[in-house]
Amino acid sequence: MPDDEQTRPDLGDLRERIDAIDAEIVRLISERGVVARQIGEIKAQQGTAVYAADREKGVYERLREINPGPFPDQVLQAIYRELMSGSIALERPQRIGFLGPRGSFSHLAATAKFGSAVEYEPVTDIQGVFAEVERRHVDFAVVPVENTSGGSVLDTLDAFIDSPVKVCAEVNLHIHHNVLSRIPLDAVERLYSKPEVFDQCKAWLLETGMLPKAIPVASSSQAAEMAATEERAAAVGSTLAAELFNLPVLISNIEDNPQNMTRFLVLGQRASRPTGDDKTVLMFRTAHRAGALVDVLDAFRANQINMSMITSRPNRQRNWEYCFFVDIEGHADDANVAAGLRAAGEHCLELAVLGSYPKAAELA
């Protein structure tokens, strides 16, 4: 037998090494949990929020810096998302609201941000999500604000006009639509989903001849529930809906635009601290005079503030007056941003910082 085969460890030896490593990992995780609980006690005494988006971003950045491989950064981030979710639960149980029902893409975005160790509360409409945060019935909440195909989510923008809640984080989620069914596609007689989902999968529906079988319902979660209980039925929905209703994913990613992405905002009682890689969302009303909006934008330009989004909504309190919503790069506490906001405010009837928060990475 060649020397290299004699010295090569066998499968049993390798599995014993894995077992020993696992035991050490569990010991260290438990030790981390003890420290997390102590941190929670200090935060409770100081009245500090348990979840901090800036701290979360710092943990992920450090993981990327110290990761020696072979696991890619995304694997470590997924592991630590659940580890931090469990740590938050040890510090103080958290209740997270989202635009329901369960299995919706807002639910998927919420679990991508907070993990599975917290409690989730579905809310039927966006105004209600804001109200739950404002009343402190939930600690944080997740709502959609922008889609790369459909544009701004107007109900979310309108809710900011009358609400004091703050934006403390964001989630960027690729929107993948999947056929969920326990039967083959050629046996499906009814295909359920939201009208908006069918619009985003039009090419696949036409190519497969499924368009005549498409039946719109109130939500993709309801569609999955119906597909799970009816014979010869299927649904188009998320992987989370498939998991919740125990439905196999028959066909993945049937959306027309594979780059389709939705941005979600995490709502809370206070904004995040600066990280050096932040965004700020603003709402303002300009004086009713020619060039007022240009003056505001010039104030941003003069202070080297880059805008990534601008849109407007009617002011429901006064006819023919509009509220502008703007995303800018930087934190409200950054020197150039603070100066730009002071200069812009001179040309506004109202200017409110809705929140500053770390820029989010894209999630698969």
For each residue, the residues with C-beta under 8 A, 3 or more apart:
1: 5 6
2: 5 6
3: 6 7
4: 7 8
5: 1 2 8
6: 1 2 3
7: 3 4
8: 4 5
9: 13 14 17
10: 13 14
11: 14 15
12: 15 16
13: 9 10 16 17
14: 9 10 11 17 18
15: 11 12 18 19
16: 12 13 19 20
17: 9 13 14 20 21
18: 14 15 21 22
19: 15 16 22 23
20: 16 17 23 24
21: 17 18 24 25
22: 18 19 25 26
23: 19 20 26 27
24: 20 21 27 28
25: 21 22 28 29
26: 22 23 29 30
27: 23 24 30 31
28: 24 25 31 32
29: 25 26 32 33 83
30: 26 27 33 34
31: 27 28 34 35
32: 28 29 35 36 83 87
33: 29 30 36 37 86 87 90
34: 30 31 37 38
35: 31 32 38 39
36: 32 33 39 40 87 90 91
37: 33 34 40 41 90 91
38: 34 35 41 42
39: 35 36 42 43 91
40: 36 37 43 44 50 90 91 92
41: 37 38 44 45
42: 38 39 45 46 48
43: 39 40 46 47 48 49 50 91 92
44: 40 41 47 92
45: 41 42
46: 42 43
47: 43 44
48: 42 43
49: 43 52 139 268 269 270
50: 40 43 88 91 92 94 139
51: 56 88 94 114 139 140 168 268
52: 49 55 56 272 273
53: 56 57 168 169 266 272 357 358
54: 57 58 272 273 274 275 358
55: 52 58 59
56: 51 52 53 59 60 84 169 358
57: 53 54 60 61 275 277 358
58: 54 55 61 62 275
59: 55 56 62 63 80 84
60: 56 57 63 64 77 80 361
61: 57 58 64 65
62: 58 59 65 66
63: 59 60 66 67 73 76 77 80
64: 60 61 67 73
65: 61 62
66: 62 63
67: 63 64 71 73 76
68:
69: 72
70:
71: 67 75 76
72: 69 75 76
73: 63 64 67 76 77
74: 77 78 364
75: 71 72 78 79
76: 63 67 71 72 73 79 80
77: 60 63 73 74 80 81
78: 74 75 81 82
79: 75 76 82 83
80: 59 60 63 76 77 83 84
81: 77 78 84 85 112 113 115
82: 78 79 85 86 115 116 117
83: 29 32 79 80 86 87
84: 56 59 80 81 87 88 115
85: 81 82 88 89 114 115 116 117 118
86: 33 82 83 89 90 115 117
87: 32 33 36 83 84 90 91
88: 50 51 84 85 91 92 94 114 115 117 118
89: 85 86 92 93 94 117 118
90: 33 36 37 40 86 87
91: 36 37 39 40 43 50 87 88
92: 40 43 44 50 88 89
93: 89 118 119
94: 50 51 88 89 114 118 119 139 140
95: 118 119 120 121 137 138 139
96: 110 114 118 119 120 121 138 139 140 141 142
97: 120 121 122 123 129 132 133 137 138 140 141 142
98: 104 106 107 109 110 120 121 122 123 129 141 142 143
99: 104 106 122 123 125 126 129 142 143 144
100: 104 106 107 122 123 124 221
101: 104 107 122 124 219 221 222
102: 107 120 122 221 244
103: 107 108 220 221 224 237 238 240 241 244 245
104: 98 99 100 101 107 108 122 219 220 221 238 241
105: 108 109 144 173 175 220 238 262
106: 98 99 100 109 110 142 143 144 264
107: 98 100 101 102 103 104 110 111 120 122 221 240
108: 103 104 105 111 112 173 238 239 240
109: 98 105 106 112 113 142 144 171 173 262 264 363
110: 96 98 106 107 113 114 120 142 171 264
111: 107 108 114 115 116 120 240
112: 81 108 109 171 173 363
113: 81 109 110 142 169 171 264 266
114: 51 85 88 94 96 110 111 118 140
115: 81 82 84 85 86 88 111 118
116: 82 85 111
117: 82 85 86 88 89
118: 85 88 89 93 94 95 96 114 115
119: 93 94 95 96
120: 95 96 97 98 102 107 110 111
121: 95 96 97 98 132 137 138
122: 97 98 99 100 101 102 104 107
123: 97 98 99 100 128 129 132 141
124: 100 101 128
125: 99 128 129 155
126: 99 129 130 143 153 155 156 159
127: 130 131 155 159
128: 123 124 125 131 132
129: 97 98 99 123 125 126 132 133 141 142 143 159 267
130: 126 127 133 134 141 143 159 160 163 165 267
131: 127 128 134 135 163
132: 97 121 123 128 129 135 137 138 141
133: 97 129 130 136 137 138 140 141 165 267 268 269
134: 130 131 163 164 165
135: 131 132
136: 133 139 269
137: 95 97 121 132 133
138: 95 96 97 121 132 133 141
139: 49 50 51 94 95 96 136 268
140: 51 94 96 97 114 133 168 266 267 268
141: 96 97 98 123 129 130 132 133 138 266 267 268
142: 96 97 98 99 106 109 110 113 129 171 264 265 266 267
143: 98 99 106 126 129 130 153 156 159 264 265 267
144: 99 105 106 109 147 153 156 262 263 264 265
145: 152 153 156 157 263 264 265
146: 151 152 153 262 263 309
147: 144 150 151 153 175 260 261 262 263
148: 257 259 260 261 262
149: 200 257 260
150: 147 153 196
151: 146 147 311
152: 145 146 156 157 309 311 325
153: 126 143 144 145 146 147 150 156 157
154: 157 158 313
155: 125 126 127 158 159
156: 126 143 144 145 152 153 159 160 265
157: 145 152 153 154 160 161 311 313 323 325
158: 154 155 161 313 316
159: 126 127 129 130 143 155 156 162 163
160: 130 156 157 163 283 325 354
161: 157 158 283 313 315 316 323
162: 159
163: 130 131 134 159 160
164: 134
165: 130 133 134 267 268 269
166: 267 268 269 270 271 354 355
167: 170 265 266 267 268 271 281 354 355 356 357
168: 51 53 140 266 267 268 270 271 272 355 357
169: 53 56 113 265 266 272 357 358 360
170: 167 263 264 265 266 279 357 359 360
171: 109 110 112 113 142 263 264 266 360 363
172: 261 262 263 264 360 361 362 363
173: 105 108 109 112 261 262 263 264 363
174: 259 260 261 362 363 364
175: 105 147 200 255 260 261 262
176: 238 239 252 253 255 258
177: 193 197 200 201 236 237 238 253 254 255
178: 236 237 238 239 242 249 250 251 252 253 254
179: 185 191 234 235 236 249 250 251 254
180: 224 227 234 235 236 237 241 242 245 247 248 249 250
181: 184 185 188 227 233 234 235 247 248 250
182: 228 247 248
183: 187 188 232 234
184: 181 187 188 250
185: 179 181 188 208 210 234 250 251
186:
187: 183 184 232
188: 181 183 184 185 191 210 213 232 233 234
189: 213 232 233
190: 213 215 230 232 233 234
191: 179 188 210 213 214 215 233 234 235 236
192: 215 216 217 222 223 224 226 227 233 234 235 236
193: 177 197 198 214 216 217 220 223 235 236 237
194: 197 198 216 217 218 219 220 223
195: 198 199 216
196: 150 199 200
197: 177 193 194 200 201 220 236 237
198: 193 194 195 201 202 205 214 216 236
199: 195 196 202
200: 149 175 177 196 197 255 256 257 260
201: 177 197 198 204 205 236 254 255 256
202: 198 199 205 206 211 256
203: 206 207 256
204: 201 207 208 210 254 255 256
205: 198 201 202 208 210 211 214
206: 202 203 209 211
207: 203 204
208: 185 204 205
209: 206 212
210: 185 188 191 204 205 213 214
211: 202 205 206 214
212: 209
213: 188 189 190 191 210
214: 191 193 198 205 210 211
215: 190 191 192
216: 192 193 194 195 198
217: 192 193 194 222 223 226
218: 194 222
219: 101 104 194 222 223
220: 103 104 105 193 194 197 223 224 235 236 237 238 241
221: 100 101 102 103 104 107 224 225 237 241 244
222: 101 192 217 218 219 225 226
223: 192 193 194 217 219 220 226 227 235 236 237 241
224: 103 180 192 220 221 227 228 235 237 241 242 244 245 247
225: 221 222 228 229 245
226: 192 217 222 223 229 230 233 235
227: 180 181 192 223 224 230 233 234 235 245 247
228: 182 224 225 245 246 247
229: 225 226
230: 190 226 227 233
231:
232: 183 187 188 189 190
233: 181 188 189 190 191 192 226 227 230
234: 179 180 181 183 185 188 190 191 192 227 250
235: 179 180 181 191 192 193 220 223 224 226 227 241 247
236: 177 178 179 180 191 192 193 197 198 201 220 223 254
237: 103 177 178 180 193 197 220 221 223 224 241 242
238: 103 104 105 108 176 177 178 220 241 242
239: 108 176 178 242 243 249
240: 103 107 108 111 243 244
241: 103 104 180 220 221 223 224 235 237 238 244 245 247
242: 178 180 224 237 238 239 245 246 247 248 249
243: 239 240 246
244: 102 103 221 224 240 241
245: 103 180 224 225 227 228 241 242
246: 228 242 243
247: 180 181 182 224 227 228 235 241 242
248: 180 181 182 242
249: 178 179 180 239 242 252
250: 178 179 180 181 184 185 234
251: 178 179 185 254
252: 176 178 249
253: 176 177 178 258
254: 177 178 179 201 204 236 251
255: 175 176 177 200 201 204 258 260
256: 200 201 202 203 204 260
257: 148 149 200 260
258: 176 253 255
259: 148 174
260: 147 148 149 174 175 200 255 256 257
261: 147 148 172 173 174 175 362
262: 105 109 144 146 147 148 172 173 175
263: 144 145 146 147 170 171 172 173 360
264: 106 109 110 113 142 143 144 145 170 171 172 173
265: 142 143 144 145 156 167 169 170 281 355
266: 53 113 140 141 142 167 168 169 170 171 357
267: 129 130 133 140 141 142 143 165 166 167 168
268: 49 51 133 139 140 141 165 166 167 168
269: 49 133 136 165 166
270: 49 166 168
271: 166 167 168 332 353 355 356 357
272: 52 53 54 168 169 275 278 355 356 357 358
273: 52 54 333
274: 54 278 331 333 334 356
275: 54 57 58 272 278 331 358
276:
277: 57 358 359
278: 272 274 275 329 330 331 334 356 357 358 359
279: 170 308 327 328 329 330 356 357 358 359
280: 327 328 329 330 331 332 337 353 355 356 357
281: 167 265 325 326 327 328 353 354 355
282: 324 325 326 327 328 341 351 352 353 354
283: 160 161 323 324 325 326 350 351 352 354
284: 296 323 324 326 344 345 348 350 351 352
285: 315 321 322 323 324 348 349 350 351
286: 289 292 293 295 296 324 347 348 349
287: 292 347 348 349
288: 292 321
289: 286 292
290:
291: 294 295
292: 286 287 288 289 295 296 347 348
293: 286 296 297 324
294: 291 297 298
295: 286 291 292 298 299 344 347
296: 284 286 292 293 299 300 324 344 347 348
297: 293 294 300 301 307
298: 294 295 301 302
299: 295 296 302 303 340 343 344 346 347
300: 296 297 303 305 307 328 340 344
301: 297 298 304 305
302: 298 299 340 343
303: 299 300 336 337 339 340 343
304: 301 336
305: 300 301 328 329 330 336 337 340
306: 328 329 330
307: 297 300 310 326 327 328 329
308: 279 327 328 329
309: 146 152 325 326 327
310: 307 324 325 326 327
311: 151 152 157 324 325
312: 322 323 324 325
313: 154 157 158 161 322 323 325
314: 321 322 323
315: 161 285 318 321 322 323
316: 158 161
317: 321
318: 315 321
319:
320:
321: 285 288 314 315 317 318
322: 285 312 313 314 315
323: 157 161 283 284 285 312 313 314 315
324: 282 283 284 285 286 293 296 310 311 312
325: 152 157 160 281 282 283 309 310 311 312 313
326: 281 282 283 284 307 309 310
327: 279 280 281 282 307 308 309 310
328: 279 280 281 282 300 305 306 307 308 337 340
329: 278 279 280 305 306 307 308
330: 278 279 280 305 306 334 336 337
331: 274 275 278 280 334 337 356
332: 271 280 337 338 341 353 356
333: 273 274 337 338 356
334: 274 278 330 331 337 338
335: 338 339
336: 303 304 305 330 339 340
337: 280 303 305 328 330 331 332 333 334 340 341
338: 332 333 334 335 341 342
339: 303 335 336 342 343
340: 299 300 302 303 305 328 336 337 343 344
341: 282 332 337 338 344 345 351 353
342: 338 339 345 346
343: 299 302 303 339 340 346
344: 284 295 296 299 300 340 341 347 348 351
345: 284 341 342 348 351
346: 299 342 343
347: 286 287 292 295 296 299 344
348: 284 285 286 287 292 296 344 345 351
349: 285 286 287
350: 283 284 285
351: 282 283 284 285 341 344 345 348
352: 282 283 284
353: 271 280 281 282 332 341 356
354: 160 166 167 281 282 283
355: 166 167 168 265 271 272 280 281
356: 167 271 272 274 278 279 280 331 332 333 353
357: 53 167 168 169 170 266 271 272 278 279 280
358: 53 54 56 57 169 272 275 277 278 279
359: 170 277 278 279
360: 169 170 171 172 263
361: 60 172
362: 172 174 261
363: 109 112 171 172 173 174
364: 74 174
